[in-house]
Amino acid sequence: MTAFLSKFRRVCSVFGATLLLATGAFAQDQQGTAPTAPTSPIRLTLQDALDRARKNSTIFQSAVTEAAITREDKNQTRDTLLPSVAYNSSAIYSQGNGPGTSVRFIANNAVHEYVSQGNVHEVLDVSAFAQYRATAAAASAAKARAEIASRGLVVTVVQSYYAVLAAQKKLEAAAKAAQEGERFLQLTQSLEHGGEVAHADVIKAELQANDRRRLLQESRLAVLNSRLDLAVLIFPNFNDNFDLADDLHAGLALPTLAEVQQRAARDNPDLRAALATVQQSGNNVIASRAGYLPSLSLDYFYGIDAAHFATRTDGISNLGSSVVATLNIPVWNWGATQSKVKQAELRKAQAQRELSLAQRKLLAETQSLYAEAETASSELASLELSAQLAAESLRLAMLRYKTVKRTFSKLWTRKIPPPSATLPFRTVPSVIASPSPIFKR
C-alpha cells in the first residue's frame, strides 16, 4: 500500500508539472503568440547532447568563467614585473618673496613651475615574483577545476542520455510483456469456455496481465521523467521534441588496469588541481616571507620642469632627464609579516593534506571503477544470453499450452462412451459385496 501511495504521489507531481507548463503555454498564447505547427523532432547524438549541455550548464559556465578570471589575474601580476610607462603634466603656482625673487616654499623651483614628462617605473621585489608564481598556480588550479566541471557534466549528460534510452528499451519490453499477457489471458479464457482449463488459470492469467499493465504505465512514466531531466540539461528553453540515436549495444574494448592507472595519474584533473593548490600555497609562503626583505624601485623621467611651459626658453633647451632610485627597507610593522607567514604556512599544510587525500582517493576509485566496469561488461553478456533464453522459453511455453489445447479439443470432439458403459454391471455389486477391511471393523 505504501509503495502504491508513493507511486501515486509521483504521478500526481508529474501531472501537476505538466499542467503548469500547459497553463503557461496557454497564457503565452493568450498574450498574442500565435500557435506554431508541430515540427519534426530534433535528432540528437551523444556528442550533440554534450555540446548543447556545455552551452546551457550554469555550473560549467561558472567554472569556465572562474578559470578565465584567474588567467587574467596571472596576466596582471606578470605585467607588474615589467616596467610601466606613464606621462604626467602639471603646473605649480607658488607664493614668492616679491617680483623676480625666489619662492617661499623650498620644495618648488620657481613661482611658476611647469612639469611635463614621461616616467618609466620599475619595482624589483621578491614578493612580486612570488605573487606571480602563486597566481600562475591559481590559474592552473582553476583550469583543472573547470575540467573537473566539464567531466562532471559529461558524466551527468551521459547518465541522463542512456537513462532515456534504457527507459525506452524497458518501455518496449513492458509493452511486449503486456501484449503477451493479454494474449495469454485471451487464450486461457477461450480454453475455459471450452471446458479445457479451470477458472483458477484464468484468474492467474488476469493477475499477470494486470501486473504487466501497471508495469507498462510505470515504464511510460519513467520515460517521461528521464526525457524531462535530459531536456533540462541540454536545452536553454523547455523542449521535449527530440529523438536520441540508439547506440546502447556499441561494443567498447576495456583497457587494462595498468593503462587506466597511468592515464589517471597523468590526466586526472582532481590531482592536478590539488598539485596546483600546493604550488600556489608554497609561493604564497615565499611572498609572505619576502616582507622581511627590502624592495628597490627605479624611476626614469624625461621631459620639462621649467618656469615656462615650453621646450626652449631664451635659446636654452628645457628638455632633460632624471633618475630616481628608492630602496625600501622594512623595519617594524608590529608582527604583521610574521602573521602573514604563519597564515600562509597553515594553508600550505592543509593543501598538502588535501593532495595526499586526492592521491589515495584516486588509487581507490580507479580500482573500484575498473572492477565495476569489468563486472558490468560480463553481466551485459550474461543478460543478453538470458534475454535470448527467456524469449525461447516463452515461445516453447506458448507452443506447449497450444498443444494441450489441441489435445483436449480432439478428446472432447471424439465420441467416447459414458464411463458407466465401460464397466460390467456386476462390478458395482461386487465392490459392495466385498467391502474394505476398514468397514469390516
C-alpha positions in Angstrom: 0.0 0.0 0.0 2.9 2.4 0.8 4.5 1.7 -2.5 1.3 2.3 -4.3 0.8 5.7 -2.5 4.4 6.8 -3.3 3.9 5.9 -7.0 0.5 7.8 -6.9 2.3 10.9 -5.5 4.9 10.8 -8.2 2.3 10.5 -10.9 0.4 13.4 -9.3 3.5 15.6 -9.2 4.4 14.9 -12.8 0.8 15.6 -13.8 0.9 18.9 -11.8 4.1 20.0 -13.5 2.7 19.1 -16.9 -0.5 21.1 -16.1 1.6 24.1 -15.0 3.6 24.0 -18.3 0.4 23.8 -20.3 -1.1 26.7 -18.4 2.0 28.8 -19.0 1.9 28.0 -22.7 -1.8 28.8 -22.8 -1.2 32.2 -21.1 1.6 32.9 -23.6 -0.8 32.2 -26.5 -3.4 34.4 -24.9 -0.9 37.3 -24.9 -0.7 37.2 -28.6 1.7 34.5 -29.5 0.4 32.6 -32.5 0.4 28.8 -32.1 3.1 27.1 -34.3 2.7 23.9 -36.2 4.4 20.9 -34.7 7.9 20.5 -36.1 9.8 17.3 -36.6 11.8 16.1 -33.6 15.4 17.0 -33.2 17.7 14.1 -33.9 20.5 14.1 -31.2 23.6 12.0 -30.8 25.5 11.8 -27.5 28.1 14.4 -28.8 25.2 16.8 -29.8 23.8 16.5 -26.3 27.2 17.2 -24.7 27.7 20.3 -26.9 24.3 21.7 -26.0 24.8 20.9 -22.3 28.1 22.8 -22.2 26.4 25.9 -23.6 23.5 25.6 -21.3 25.0 24.4 -18.0 25.3 27.3 -15.4 27.7 25.3 -13.2 30.1 24.5 -16.0 30.0 28.1 -17.4 30.7 29.4 -13.9 33.8 27.2 -13.7 34.9 28.3 -17.1 34.4 32.0 -16.1 36.4 31.4 -12.9 39.3 29.9 -14.9 39.2 32.9 -17.3 39.3 35.4 -14.3 42.2 33.7 -12.7 44.0 33.7 -16.0 43.6 37.4 -16.2 44.9 37.7 -12.6 48.0 35.8 -13.8 48.5 38.3 -16.7 48.0 41.3 -14.3 50.6 40.0 -11.8 53.0 39.3 -14.7 52.6 42.8 -16.0 53.6 44.3 -12.6 57.0 42.7 -13.0 57.6 44.6 -16.3 58.5 48.4 -16.5 55.5 50.7 -16.8 55.4 53.9 -18.7 53.3 56.9 -17.8 53.0 60.6 -18.8 52.2 63.3 -16.3 51.7 67.1 -16.8 51.2 69.6 -14.0 51.6 73.3 -13.2 52.7 74.5 -9.8 52.0 78.1 -8.7 53.8 79.1 -5.5 53.9 82.3 -3.4 57.1 84.3 -4.0 59.0 86.8 -1.9 58.4 89.6 -4.4 58.8 90.4 -8.1 61.8 88.5 -9.6 62.6 86.9 -6.2 62.7 83.2 -5.2 59.8 81.2 -3.9 58.9 80.8 -0.3 58.4 77.0 -0.5 61.8 75.4 -0.9 60.2 72.3 -2.5 59.4 74.4 -5.6 61.9 75.8 -8.0 60.1 78.9 -9.2 56.9 80.9 -8.7 55.5 79.4 -11.9 56.8 75.8 -12.5 55.6 73.6 -15.3 56.2 69.9 -15.3 55.5 67.7 -18.4 57.4 64.5 -18.6 57.3 60.7 -19.1 58.0 58.3 -16.3 59.4 54.7 -16.7 58.7 52.9 -13.4 60.1 49.6 -12.3 59.9 47.8 -8.9 62.3 44.9 -8.0 60.6 42.9 -5.3 60.8 39.2 -4.3 57.2 39.3 -3.2 56.1 40.4 -6.7 57.8 37.4 -8.3 56.3 35.0 -5.7 52.9 36.5 -6.2 53.2 36.0 -10.0 54.1 32.3 -9.5 51.2 32.0 -7.0 48.7 33.4 -9.4 50.0 31.2 -12.2 49.4 28.2 -9.9 45.9 29.5 -9.1 45.2 29.8 -12.8 46.3 26.2 -13.3 44.1 25.1 -10.4 41.1 26.9 -11.8 41.7 25.4 -15.2 41.8 21.9 -13.6 38.5 22.7 -11.7 37.0 23.8 -15.0 38.0 20.4 -16.4 36.5 18.7 -13.4 33.2 20.5 -14.0 33.4 19.6 -17.7 33.9 15.9 -16.8 31.2 16.0 -14.2 28.9 17.5 -16.8 29.8 14.7 -19.2 29.0 12.1 -16.6 25.6 13.7 -15.9 24.7 14.0 -19.6 25.8 10.5 -20.4 23.9 9.1 -17.5 20.8 11.1 -18.5 21.2 10.2 -22.2 21.5 6.5 -21.6 18.8 6.6 -18.9 16.4 7.8 -21.6 17.5 5.0 -24.0 17.3 2.4 -21.2 13.8 3.7 -20.2 12.7 3.4 -23.8 14.0 -0.1 -24.0 12.2 -1.0 -20.8 9.1 0.5 -22.2 9.4 -1.6 -25.3 9.9 -4.7 -23.2 7.0 -3.8 -20.9 4.8 -3.2 -24.0 5.7 -6.7 -25.3 5.1 -8.2 -21.9 1.7 -6.6 -21.7 0.8 -7.8 -25.2 1.9 -11.3 -24.3 -0.1 -11.1 -21.1 -3.2 -10.1 -23.0 -2.7 -12.9 -25.5 -2.3 -15.4 -22.7 -5.4 -14.1 -20.9 -7.4 -14.4 -24.1 -6.1 -18.0 -24.6 -7.0 -19.1 -21.1 -10.4 -17.5 -21.4 -11.1 -19.4 -24.7 -9.9 -22.7 -23.0 -12.2 -22.0 -20.1 -15.1 -21.5 -22.4 -14.4 -24.9 -23.9 -14.1 -26.5 -20.5 -10.4 -27.4 -21.0 -8.9 -25.4 -18.1 -10.1 -24.4 -14.7 -11.3 -20.9 -13.8 -8.2 -20.6 -11.5 -6.0 -20.5 -14.5 -8.0 -17.6 -15.9 -7.6 -15.7 -12.6 -3.9 -16.2 -12.6 -3.6 -15.0 -16.2 -5.7 -12.0 -15.4 -3.5 -11.1 -12.4 -0.4 -11.4 -14.5 -2.0 -9.2 -17.2 -2.9 -6.6 -14.6 0.7 -6.6 -13.3 2.1 -6.1 -16.8 -0.4 -3.3 -17.4 0.9 -1.5 -14.3 4.5 -2.1 -15.3 3.7 -0.6 -18.7 2.3 2.5 -17.1 5.3 2.9 -14.8 7.6 2.4 -17.8 5.9 5.2 -19.6 6.2 7.5 -16.6 9.9 6.6 -16.3 10.5 7.5 -19.9 8.7 10.8 -19.4 10.8 11.7 -16.3 14.1 10.7 -17.9 13.3 12.8 -21.1 12.4 15.8 -18.9 15.7 15.5 -17.0 17.7 15.4 -20.2 15.7 18.3 -21.7 16.6 20.5 -18.8 20.3 19.7 -19.2 20.6 20.3 -23.0 18.1 22.9 -23.9 18.0 26.6 -22.8 14.3 26.5 -23.2 11.9 23.7 -22.4 11.8 21.3 -25.3 10.7 17.7 -25.3 10.6 17.2 -29.0 13.7 15.2 -29.7 14.9 11.8 -30.6 18.1 10.1 -29.5 20.5 7.9 -31.5 20.5 4.4 -30.1 24.0 3.1 -29.5 23.4 1.1 -26.4 24.8 -2.1 -28.0 28.0 -0.4 -29.3 30.9 -2.5 -28.0 33.9 -0.8 -26.5 37.1 -2.5 -25.6 38.1 -2.2 -21.9 41.7 -1.1 -21.4 43.9 -2.8 -18.8 44.1 -1.7 -15.2 47.7 -0.5 -15.6 46.7 1.7 -18.6 43.8 3.2 -16.6 46.0 3.9 -13.6 48.7 5.5 -15.8 46.1 7.7 -17.5 44.5 8.7 -14.2 47.9 9.7 -12.7 48.6 11.8 -15.8 45.3 13.3 -16.7 43.2 13.3 -13.6 42.0 16.9 -13.0 41.4 16.5 -9.3 45.0 15.5 -8.8 46.2 18.4 -11.0 44.1 20.8 -9.1 45.5 19.6 -5.7 49.0 19.9 -7.0 48.4 23.4 -8.3 46.9 24.4 -5.0 50.0 23.1 -3.2 52.2 25.1 -5.5 50.1 28.2 -5.0 50.3 27.9 -1.2 54.1 27.4 -1.4 54.5 30.5 -3.4 52.3 32.4 -1.0 54.6 31.4 1.8 57.6 32.8 -0.2 55.7 36.0 -0.9 54.8 36.4 2.8 58.5 35.9 3.8 59.6 38.4 1.2 58.0 41.0 3.5 61.2 40.8 5.6 63.3 41.8 2.6 63.9 45.3 1.1 62.5 46.3 -2.3 64.0 48.6 -4.9 62.1 50.9 -7.2 63.6 52.8 -10.2 62.1 55.8 -11.9 63.4 57.5 -15.1 61.9 60.9 -16.0 62.2 62.7 -19.3 60.5 66.0 -20.2 60.4 69.6 -19.0 60.5 71.0 -15.5 60.9 74.7 -16.0 59.4 78.1 -15.2 57.8 78.4 -18.7 55.7 75.8 -20.5 58.0 75.5 -23.5 60.8 73.2 -24.7 63.2 76.2 -25.1 63.4 79.5 -23.1 65.8 82.3 -24.3 67.5 79.8 -26.6 68.1 77.3 -23.8 66.5 73.8 -24.0 64.2 72.9 -21.2 64.2 69.2 -22.1 66.0 67.0 -19.6 66.0 63.7 -17.8 66.5 62.4 -14.2 66.7 59.0 -12.5 65.4 58.3 -9.0 66.3 55.0 -7.2 64.5 54.2 -4.0 65.4 51.4 -1.6 62.6 50.5 0.8 63.9 48.6 3.9 61.2 47.2 6.3 62.0 47.8 9.9 58.9 47.4 12.1 55.2 46.6 11.3 54.0 45.1 14.7 54.4 41.5 13.5 52.1 41.7 10.5 54.6 40.0 8.3 55.1 37.2 10.8 51.4 36.7 11.0 51.1 36.5 7.2 53.9 33.9 7.0 52.2 31.7 9.7 48.9 32.0 7.8 50.5 31.0 4.5 52.2 28.0 6.1 48.9 26.8 7.6 47.3 27.0 4.2 50.2 25.1 2.7 50.0 22.3 5.2 46.3 22.0 4.6 46.9 21.9 0.8 49.4 19.1 1.3 46.9 17.1 3.3 44.3 17.6 0.6 46.8 16.4 -2.0 47.5 13.3 -0.1 43.8 12.6 0.2 43.3 13.2 -3.5 46.1 10.7 -4.3 44.6 8.0 -2.1 41.1 8.6 -3.4 42.4 8.3 -7.0 44.0 4.9 -6.3 40.9 3.6 -4.6 38.4 4.9 -7.1 40.4 3.7 -10.1 40.4 0.1 -8.8 36.8 0.3 -7.8 35.5 1.8 -11.0 37.6 -0.6 -13.1 36.1 -3.5 -11.2 32.6 -2.1 -11.8 33.4 -1.8 -15.5 34.6 -5.4 -15.7 31.5 -6.6 -13.8 29.1 -4.6 -16.0 30.8 -5.9 -19.1 30.5 -9.6 -18.0 26.9 -9.0 -16.8 26.0 -7.5 -20.1 26.9 -10.7 -22.0 25.1 -12.8 -19.4 22.0 -10.6 -19.6 21.9 -10.8 -23.4 22.1 -14.6 -23.2 19.3 -14.6 -20.6 17.1 -12.4 -22.8 17.5 -14.9 -25.7 16.8 -17.8 -23.4 13.7 -16.1 -22.0 12.3 -15.4 -25.4 12.9 -19.1 -26.4 11.3 -20.2 -23.1 8.2 -18.0 -23.8 7.9 -19.4 -27.3 8.1 -23.0 -26.0 5.6 -22.4 -23.2 3.1 -20.9 -25.7 3.6 -23.9 -28.0 3.1 -26.3 -25.2 0.0 -24.6 -24.0 -1.5 -24.5 -27.5 -0.6 -28.2 -27.9 -2.5 -29.0 -24.7 -5.5 -27.0 -26.1 -5.5 -29.0 -29.3 -5.2 -32.3 -27.5 -8.2 -31.5 -25.3 -10.1 -30.3 -28.2 -9.6 -33.6 -30.1 -10.5 -35.7 -27.0 -13.6 -33.6 -26.5 -14.8 -33.9 -30.1 -14.1 -37.7 -30.2 -17.1 -40.0 -29.5 -16.3 -41.7 -26.2 -18.9 -43.9 -24.4 -20.0 -42.9 -21.0 -17.9 -44.2 -18.1 -20.7 -46.4 -16.7 -20.9 -48.3 -20.0 -17.3 -49.3 -20.0 -17.7 -51.3 -16.7 -19.7 -54.5 -16.3 -22.9 -54.2 -14.3 -21.7 -56.7 -11.8 -18.7 -54.6 -10.8 -20.7 -52.3 -8.6 -22.4 -55.2 -6.6 -19.0 -57.0 -6.3 -17.5 -53.9 -4.8 -20.3 -53.5 -2.3 -20.3 -57.3 -1.6 -16.6 -57.3 -0.7 -16.0 -54.2 1.4 -12.7 -52.9 2.6 -11.3 -54.3 5.9 -11.8 -51.0 7.4 -15.6 -51.4 7.0 -15.4 -54.9 8.4 -14.4 -53.5 11.8 
